[in-house]
């Protein structure tokens, strides 16, 4: 079997295992199905994945084109990463406000489009099976409970709050009832049917999940002073696997911790510089406190928050042709994070457009507390999540029809988040920051990501308590205390993911500096950006190879 066939087989298997993702990517073959994480399912999936990797390894790289060699190597790596993604310890601990089954389930409808009546009808069948989905995750959590491997109490409490908010929300605003469906004569009947599915299946299943966690698992949750993986049997080894899978490079937790400390020292100097020019404050602790507490630096309404973001995206889209030779066709739309999830979610996130073009790329904004959102760092957030950040990268990938589907959609975090953070500094070159106060927001966002290197490794490899992590972020960033707490809980529940931003950004910046130095007057920023964005989401070592090949070709 050739590499193209193996790639298709791999992607089909992933879509069968996660039919909800298939729907969001515009693949409607599995719209009536729902995922589960039973041991039998996981074993079957991993058996098929390992066979794909075995066949890929048998293909001689020399017989392949450059892109097919990348595909072969990434396919082998992807199978290995899949073992980490569905590792039993991770499934046991995944009671989490960001990546828990309840959060993913409630967020899915806002990313789902049923563009044909048939697809809408199939979704009714899917959501009648929510009980099985929830039961498979509960079984994993209870298995962990029996072994003393449980999630942190803080993340379980946040998850319960999300579920309670959803269960108490009106049926007419329920996200499942409001899935985007076509306008056809059966529309009203479908809404009535989905309302019944929500009442009889979705909400009872989530209520069962909530009550089981509250009554049986929460009392045994990891306390705040033992929140990290280092306190869980087998957790240290699992964290090492996560570091490698997320960053795609060979760095130890200690090395990453030191990188974070070094980056933070440089960032503090920038705080002092821009603090003096923007606010007349060069003392960093005084500046951070001012940024945290000055209410005049915050938005006053949801409307203002949304309009501000809209204006940033419009300006970035207008300037993008000066910096990128290849731009996506898919537009970037904005949407609000579902109200039941928002209080325990980050400020923003992005979801890519599907391959069938049925939906735009979507920049989700947290509007739960607009008056607590800083105006000065919103430009950095918008350019990271939308343009020129994730939207350009993800939409270009989605439209790269010459690449296998898994390379178009299976995000490698160090690449994607590295690009997002690189984009925040690029935005300054593009002229998107209007003042040094906006640049303080850029520096604050960088400090946030440098702190993640220190805090994530501190929690999971060095035994830090939750309070120690909160204290470090509070001392070194202007993030408000309640947001810091949400962030730290995110790192506790999603180990190593937070490392990807800074590790990836450093590599993008290193590669660009190398290209500029070696090419001199022949360096072209549009071509550099096209080089790093048009081969899909790739591991950082592969990214370095692509840039090196471009440099050599240009020199030749």
Buried (B, 14 or more C-beta within 10 A) or exposed (E): EEBEEBBBBBBBBBBBBBBBBBBBBBBBEBBBBBBBBBEEBBEEBBEBBBBBBEBBEEBEEEEBEEBBBBBBBBBBBBBBBBBBEBBBBBBBBBBBBBBBBBBBBBBBBBBBBBBBBEBBBBBBEBBBBBBEBBBBBBBBBBBBBEBEBBBBBBBBBBBBBBBBBBBEBEEEEBBBBBBBBBEEEEEEEBBEBBBEBBEEBBBBBBBBBBEBBBEBBBEBBBEBEBBBBBBBEEBBEBBBBBBBBBBBBEBEBEBBBBBBEEBBEEBBEBBBBBBBBBBEBBEBEEBBBBBBEEEEBBBEEBEBBBEBBBEBBEBBBEBBEEBBBBBBEBBBBBBBBBBBBBBBBBBBBBBBBBBEEBBBBBBBBBBBBBEEBBBBBBBBBBBBBBBBBBBBBBBBBBBBEEBBBBBBBBBBBBBBBBBBBBBBBBBBEBEBBEEBBBBBBBBBBBBBBBBBBBBBBBBBBBBBBBEBBBBBBBEBBBBBEEBBBBBBBBBBBBBBBBBBBBBBBBBBBEBBEBBEEBBEEEBBBEBBBBBBBBBBBBBBEBBBBBBBEBBEEBEE
